[in-house]
Amino acid sequence: MKKKRIKYLAIRETLYSKSEDLFFSKDKVKEFELYGIQVLNYNDLFIEIFNFIIETY
């Protein structure tokens, strides 16, 4: 992470039905904040396709 390329980041890691959101890993979040990257909750950014279609049309 030498250059600032993104402003926001939200990642969810899923392995064998276990899900982990980067937002809740405080040590990793602090590392990204050193580079000016704001880590957001994945569920807050997730768009339900059905709701998107209803709101759009």
N, CA, C and O atoms as a GROMACS GRO file, in nm:
protein
  228
    1MET      N    1   0.084  -0.119   0.000
    1MET     CA    2   0.000   0.000   0.000
    1MET      C    3   0.088   0.125   0.000
    1MET      O    4   0.092   0.199   0.098
    2LYS      N    5   0.158   0.146  -0.108
    2LYS     CA    6   0.245   0.262  -0.115
    2LYS      C    7   0.169   0.386  -0.162
    2LYS      O    8   0.194   0.496  -0.113
    3LYS      N    9   0.077   0.368  -0.256
    3LYS     CA   10   0.002   0.481  -0.308
    3LYS      C   11  -0.144   0.471  -0.265
    3LYS      O   12  -0.198   0.362  -0.252
    4LYS      N   13  -0.205   0.586  -0.244
    4LYS     CA   14  -0.347   0.588  -0.209
    4LYS      C   15  -0.428   0.572  -0.338
    4LYS      O   16  -0.422   0.657  -0.427
    5ARG      N   17  -0.501   0.464  -0.346
    5ARG     CA   18  -0.578   0.436  -0.467
    5ARG      C   19  -0.728   0.434  -0.442
    5ARG      O   20  -0.807   0.457  -0.533
    6ILE      N   21  -0.767   0.406  -0.320
    6ILE     CA   22  -0.909   0.399  -0.288
    6ILE      C   23  -0.939   0.484  -0.166
    6ILE      O   24  -0.849   0.517  -0.087
    7LYS      N   25  -1.066   0.520  -0.150
    7LYS     CA   26  -1.106   0.600  -0.035
    7LYS      C   27  -1.182   0.515   0.066
    7LYS      O   28  -1.167   0.534   0.187
    8TYR      N   29  -1.264   0.422   0.017
    8TYR     CA   30  -1.345   0.336   0.104
    8TYR      C   31  -1.318   0.190   0.070
    8TYR      O   32  -1.288   0.156  -0.044
    9LEU      N   33  -1.331   0.103   0.171
    9LEU     CA   34  -1.307  -0.039   0.152
    9LEU      C   35  -1.403  -0.119   0.239
    9LEU      O   36  -1.422  -0.086   0.357
   10ALA      N   37  -1.464  -0.222   0.182
   10ALA     CA   38  -1.551  -0.313   0.258
   10ALA      C   39  -1.530  -0.453   0.202
   10ALA      O   40  -1.556  -0.478   0.084
   11ILE      N   41  -1.485  -0.544   0.287
   11ILE     CA   42  -1.456  -0.680   0.243
   11ILE      C   43  -1.520  -0.779   0.340
   11ILE      O   44  -1.514  -0.761   0.462
   12ARG      N   45  -1.581  -0.882   0.284
   12ARG     CA   46  -1.634  -0.992   0.366
   12ARG      C   47  -1.564  -1.120   0.319
   12ARG      O   48  -1.567  -1.153   0.201
   13GLU      N   49  -1.504  -1.189   0.412
   13GLU     CA   50  -1.436  -1.314   0.383
   13GLU      C   51  -1.524  -1.429   0.430
   13GLU      O   52  -1.564  -1.434   0.547
   14THR      N   53  -1.554  -1.522   0.340
   14THR     CA   54  -1.638  -1.636   0.374
   14THR      C   55  -1.561  -1.764   0.344
   14THR      O   56  -1.512  -1.784   0.233
   15LEU      N   57  -1.551  -1.850   0.445
   15LEU     CA   58  -1.480  -1.976   0.431
   15LEU      C   59  -1.553  -2.082   0.512
   15LEU      O   60  -1.565  -2.071   0.634
   16TYR      N   61  -1.601  -2.185   0.445
   16TYR     CA   62  -1.672  -2.295   0.511
   16TYR      C   63  -1.787  -2.245   0.598
   16TYR      O   64  -1.798  -2.283   0.714
   17SER      N   65  -1.871  -2.162   0.542
   17SER     CA   66  -1.990  -2.107   0.608
   17SER      C   67  -1.958  -2.014   0.724
   17SER      O   68  -2.049  -1.972   0.795
   18LYS      N   69  -1.833  -1.980   0.744
   18LYS     CA   70  -1.795  -1.883   0.846
   18LYS      C   71  -1.763  -1.752   0.776
   18LYS      O   72  -1.680  -1.748   0.686
   19SER      N   73  -1.829  -1.648   0.817
   19SER     CA   74  -1.813  -1.518   0.753
   19SER      C   75  -1.747  -1.419   0.849
   19SER      O   76  -1.783  -1.411   0.967
   20GLU      N   77  -1.651  -1.344   0.797
   20GLU     CA   78  -1.582  -1.245   0.878
   20GLU      C   79  -1.574  -1.114   0.799
   20GLU      O   80  -1.530  -1.113   0.684
   21ASP      N   81  -1.617  -1.007   0.860
   21ASP     CA   82  -1.616  -0.876   0.798
   21ASP      C   83  -1.489  -0.802   0.841
   21ASP      O   84  -1.454  -0.800   0.959
   22LEU      N   85  -1.422  -0.740   0.745
   22LEU     CA   86  -1.299  -0.666   0.774
   22LEU      C   87  -1.326  -0.552   0.872
   22LEU      O   88  -1.238  -0.514   0.948
   23PHE      N   89  -1.447  -0.499   0.870
   23PHE     CA   90  -1.486  -0.387   0.957
   23PHE      C   91  -1.468  -0.420   1.105
   23PHE      O   92  -1.440  -0.330   1.184
   24PHE      N   93  -1.484  -0.546   1.142
   24PHE     CA   94  -1.477  -0.586   1.283
   24PHE      C   95  -1.336  -0.627   1.326
   24PHE      O   96  -1.315  -0.658   1.443
   25SER      N   97  -1.240  -0.628   1.236
   25SER     CA   98  -1.101  -0.659   1.269
   25SER      C   99  -1.029  -0.527   1.297
   25SER      O  100  -0.970  -0.467   1.207
   26LYS      N  101  -1.035  -0.483   1.420
   26LYS     CA  102  -0.987  -0.349   1.456
   26LYS      C  103  -0.839  -0.328   1.427
   26LYS      O  104  -0.800  -0.217   1.391
   27ASP      N  105  -0.755  -0.432   1.440
   27ASP     CA  106  -0.613  -0.415   1.412
   27ASP      C  107  -0.588  -0.390   1.264
   27ASP      O  108  -0.500  -0.312   1.228
   28LYS      N  109  -0.665  -0.458   1.178
   28LYS     CA  110  -0.652  -0.437   1.034
   28LYS      C  111  -0.709  -0.301   0.993
   28LYS      O  112  -0.655  -0.235   0.904
   29VAL      N  113  -0.817  -0.260   1.059
   29VAL     CA  114  -0.879  -0.131   1.029
   29VAL      C  115  -0.781  -0.018   1.059
   29VAL      O  116  -0.769   0.076   0.981
   30LYS      N  117  -0.711  -0.027   1.171
   30LYS     CA  118  -0.614   0.076   1.207
   30LYS      C  119  -0.502   0.086   1.104
   30LYS      O  120  -0.454   0.195   1.075
   31GLU      N  121  -0.460  -0.027   1.049
   31GLU     CA  122  -0.355  -0.027   0.948
   31GLU      C  123  -0.402   0.046   0.822
   31GLU      O  124  -0.326   0.124   0.764
   32PHE      N  125  -0.525   0.022   0.780
   32PHE     CA  126  -0.578   0.091   0.662
   32PHE      C  127  -0.597   0.240   0.689
   32PHE      O  128  -0.576   0.322   0.600
   33GLU      N  129  -0.636   0.276   0.811
   33GLU     CA  130  -0.656   0.417   0.844
   33GLU      C  131  -0.525   0.495   0.839
   33GLU      O  132  -0.528   0.616   0.814
   34LEU      N  133  -0.413   0.430   0.860
   34LEU     CA  134  -0.284   0.497   0.848
   34LEU      C  135  -0.260   0.549   0.707
   34LEU      O  136  -0.187   0.646   0.688
   35TYR      N  137  -0.322   0.484   0.610
   35TYR     CA  138  -0.308   0.524   0.470
   35TYR      C  139  -0.427   0.607   0.421
   35TYR      O  140  -0.439   0.632   0.302
   36GLY      N  141  -0.512   0.649   0.512
   36GLY     CA  142  -0.625   0.733   0.476
   36GLY      C  143  -0.740   0.658   0.411
   36GLY      O  144  -0.821   0.719   0.341
   37ILE      N  145  -0.749   0.528   0.434
   37ILE     CA  146  -0.857   0.446   0.378
   37ILE      C  147  -0.958   0.418   0.487
   37ILE      O  148  -0.923   0.366   0.593
   38GLN      N  149  -1.083   0.451   0.461
   38GLN     CA  150  -1.190   0.428   0.558
   38GLN      C  151  -1.253   0.292   0.532
   38GLN      O  152  -1.304   0.266   0.422
   39VAL      N  153  -1.250   0.204   0.631
   39VAL     CA  154  -1.307   0.070   0.619
   39VAL      C  155  -1.452   0.076   0.668
   39VAL      O  156  -1.480   0.120   0.779
   40LEU      N  157  -1.545   0.032   0.581
   40LEU     CA  158  -1.687   0.038   0.611
   40LEU      C  159  -1.744  -0.102   0.628
   40LEU      O  160  -1.685  -0.200   0.583
   41ASN      N  161  -1.857  -0.110   0.693
   41ASN     CA  162  -1.926  -0.238   0.714
   41ASN      C  163  -1.982  -0.287   0.580
   41ASN      O  164  -2.049  -0.212   0.509
   42TYR      N  165  -1.955  -0.411   0.548
   42TYR     CA  166  -1.999  -0.470   0.421
   42TYR      C  167  -2.151  -0.468   0.408
   42TYR      O  168  -2.203  -0.437   0.301
   43ASN      N  169  -2.222  -0.500   0.515
   43ASN     CA  170  -2.368  -0.506   0.510
   43ASN      C  171  -2.431  -0.370   0.486
   43ASN      O  172  -2.541  -0.362   0.430
   44ASP      N  173  -2.364  -0.263   0.525
   44ASP     CA  174  -2.416  -0.129   0.500
   44ASP      C  175  -2.407  -0.092   0.352
   44ASP      O  176  -2.485  -0.010   0.305
   45LEU      N  177  -2.314  -0.152   0.280
   45LEU     CA  178  -2.294  -0.120   0.139
   45LEU      C  179  -2.359  -0.219   0.044
   45LEU      O  180  -2.370  -0.192  -0.076
   46PHE      N  181  -2.402  -0.333   0.096
   46PHE     CA  182  -2.461  -0.438   0.013
   46PHE      C  183  -2.596  -0.391  -0.042
   46PHE      O  184  -2.679  -0.340   0.032
   47ILE      N  185  -2.616  -0.410  -0.172
   47ILE     CA  186  -2.740  -0.368  -0.238
   47ILE      C  187  -2.822  -0.493  -0.270
   47ILE      O  188  -2.776  -0.580  -0.344
   48GLU      N  189  -2.942  -0.500  -0.216
   48GLU     CA  190  -3.034  -0.609  -0.250
   48GLU      C  191  -3.088  -0.582  -0.390
   48GLU      O  192  -3.145  -0.476  -0.415
   49ILE      N  193  -3.070  -0.676  -0.482
   49ILE     CA  194  -3.109  -0.654  -0.620
   49ILE      C  195  -3.260  -0.633  -0.634
   49ILE      O  196  -3.303  -0.551  -0.715
   50PHE      N  197  -3.340  -0.704  -0.556
   50PHE     CA  198  -3.485  -0.688  -0.563
   50PHE      C  199  -3.525  -0.546  -0.522
   50PHE      O  200  -3.605  -0.482  -0.590
   51ASN      N  201  -3.470  -0.498  -0.411
   51ASN     CA  202  -3.501  -0.362  -0.365
   51ASN      C  203  -3.452  -0.257  -0.463
   51ASN      O  204  -3.517  -0.155  -0.482
   52PHE      N  205  -3.338  -0.280  -0.524
   52PHE     CA  206  -3.285  -0.187  -0.623
   52PHE      C  207  -3.378  -0.174  -0.743
   52PHE      O  208  -3.403  -0.064  -0.791
   53ILE      N  209  -3.429  -0.287  -0.790
   53ILE     CA  210  -3.521  -0.285  -0.905
   53ILE      C  211  -3.650  -0.214  -0.869
   53ILE      O  212  -3.701  -0.135  -0.948
   54ILE      N  213  -3.704  -0.241  -0.751
   54ILE     CA  214  -3.829  -0.177  -0.708
   54ILE      C  215  -3.810  -0.026  -0.698
   54ILE      O  216  -3.897   0.050  -0.741
   55GLU      N  217  -3.700   0.019  -0.641
   55GLU     CA  218  -3.675   0.162  -0.624
   55GLU      C  219  -3.644   0.232  -0.756
   55GLU      O  220  -3.675   0.350  -0.772
   56THR      N  221  -3.585   0.160  -0.850
   56THR     CA  222  -3.544   0.220  -0.976
   56THR      C  223  -3.659   0.230  -1.075
   56THR      O  224  -3.669   0.329  -1.149
   57TYR      N  225  -3.747   0.131  -1.078
   57TYR     CA  226  -3.852   0.128  -1.180
   57TYR      C  227  -3.987   0.145  -1.123
   57TYR      O  228  -4.086   0.145  -1.197
   0.00000   0.00000   0.00000
